[in-house]
Amino acid sequence: MNITKPHFWENRYQNQTTGWDIGQPAPGFREFLAQENETLPRGKMAVLGCGRGYDAFPFAEAGFEVIGFDFAPSAIQEATQLAQTHNIPAHFQQADIFHLPKTHSHQFDYLLEHTCFCAIPPEKRPEYVQIAHSLLKPQGQFIGIFFTHSRPGGPPFGVTPSELQDDFQPHFAIKTLHPVTQSVSSRQGEEHFGWFIAQ
């Protein structure tokens, strides 16, 4: 099992074994937009490991310029089709997120994260944080929902709130990090919402 290679994730889509995909935007993101929509400046947003694009859609509909990136060709194809079917102005591109700084350095006002951080090997988390920081403009904002379960193994690999702080604080100020109260039933008590500012 080589989870760092595109074919692993493409095979999951081909075999319809995409348990991370809840078929809708994460309720935590909907709650965030409901609370912050009026005051959050619009800008350019990247969605890391976007899958079929569900999390990208409410932000695109709210006026953000959204582009999603994913390893798997099938994910990008399905996200693009869903966006076209529902007339949602989001765009999607197949890419390895660890290569994005070569082409998208400091281009984004926002990064959106959900089920990408938990899918990478834990030893690559410091590199992930550096990549995220390098994609954001100065004072750019990182908005994420993290899988804070305590089960062994993965993916999804769990993380504790204190580990998230340790991982992100070298490059980000923690604006908020709190349990998600609007999770889907299968993830109740296992998600934290993070809102970080690039330093």
N, C-alpha and C positions, 0 to 999 in steps of 0.2 A: 504493500500500500504506500504509494508515494503521493502524499497530499499536496506536495509543492509543485506538481506537474499538471498542466491543463487537462490531460487525458483522464486523470482520476475523476475530476469534477464533471467533465463531459460525459463520462460513462454513467455517473449518477443521474444526470439529466436524461440520458438515453434510456436508462433502466427505470426511470420514474421513482428513484429512491432519494427524494429531496425533502427529507424530514424537517429541514430548517425553514422550508418555504411554507408559510401559513396562508398563502393565497389571498392576502390582503395587506395593506400597510400596517405596520406595528401600531397597536393602539397607543403606545407611549408617544409616538411621533404625532399622531392626531391630537392627543392631549396637549402636547407642546405647542403645536400650531394654534390650537384654540386659545391658548393662554398668551402666546407671544406674537401672533400674526400681525397685530396692529402696530407694534413697535419695532419689529425686526426688519432692518433695512434689506431690500432685495439685492441680490447679487448672484455671482456665478458659483454653482455648487457641484461638487463631484461626489458621487455615491460609490464607495469602494466595495467591491464584491457585490454588485447590485442584483445578481440573480435575475429573476423575471421582472424586476423593476418596480415592484409594488410600493416600496418605500419612497422611490423617486417621485411617484405620481402626485401625491398631495402637495409636495413642494413645488413641482412644476405648475400645477393648477393654481397655486397661490402666487405665482409670478416670479419664482426663482428660475434662473437659467441653469437647467439641470442636465448633466451628462453622467451616465452610469458606466462603470467599467467592470468587466468580469472576465475570468479565465475562459469560461466555457462558451463555445460558439452557439450552442443551443439556447443557453440563457439569453444571450444578446439577441438572437433571432426572435425568441418568444417575447422578450421585453419590447422590442421594436414593433412587433405585430400588435401587442396589446396597446401600446401608445397610439398607433395609427388607428386601431379599431375604435378607441375611445376618444380620439382627437385630443390627446394630451401632448403638449409641446416639450416632451423629454427626448433626449437622444442617448444612444448607447454605443459603446465601442468595446470590441474584444481587446483585452490587454492584460498583461501581468502588472499588478499594481506596484510591484517592486521595481519596475522599469519606468514608471511614469515620470519621475523627476527629470529624465532625459528629454522629455518632450513637453512637460506641463509644469515646470518649476515655477512656484509662486504665482500661479494663475487663478487660484480660487479664493473666494471670500468665505466659503463654507465647505466642510467635508461632512458627509453623512455616513455613519457606520452602523451596521446591524448584521450580525452573523458572519462577518469577515474576520474580525479580530479573533474570534473563538475557533476559526477554522485553520488558522496557521499554527505551526509548531510553536510552543511557548518560548523556545529559545530564540525565535525570530521576532519576538515582540519589541525589543529595543529598536530593531531595524524598522519595523512597521511604524513606530512612533516618529522616528527620524524622517521616514518617507512622508508621513502625514504632515509633519511640520514643513517640509520642503515644498509641498504642493500648495500650501496656504500663503496668501499675502500677509504682510505684517499685520498683527492683530486679527488675523483670520480666525474663524470659529469652527471648532470641531464638535459635532453633535452626534452622540452615539448611544446605543442601547447595548449593554454588555451582558453576556451569559455568566452570572455569578453563582452557578451551581457548584456543589462540592463533590460531585461524582468523579471517580478516578478515570483516567484515560480520556480519549477523544479522537477525532472531533465529534461534538464541540468540546473544546478544552475550557474548563471553568477558570475563573479568576476571582480573587477577593477584592473588595473595594480598596483595601490598603495596598495591594499589589498594583491596582490601576493607578493609584496616586504615585507610587514609586516609579512606575513605568513612564507616566506622562509628565510629571512635574519638572524633569530637566528641561523640557521644551514648551510646556504649557502651564498657564495659571488655571487652577480649578475653580470655575465659576459655580458649578453645582455638581454633586454626585450623590444620588439618592435612589432608594428602591423605587422600582416602577410599580404603580398601584393599578394600572390598567392593562396588565399582561393578559394574553390569551390564557385559558384555563390550564393548559398543559405546562405553562411556564410561570405560574403564580409563585411568587417568592424567590424566583431564580433570575431576576433581571434588575440591573441598575441603569439609570439614565445619567449620562455624563455630558456636561457642557463645558468645554475647555477653550481657552483663548491662547492663541500662539504668542509666544514671547520672543 
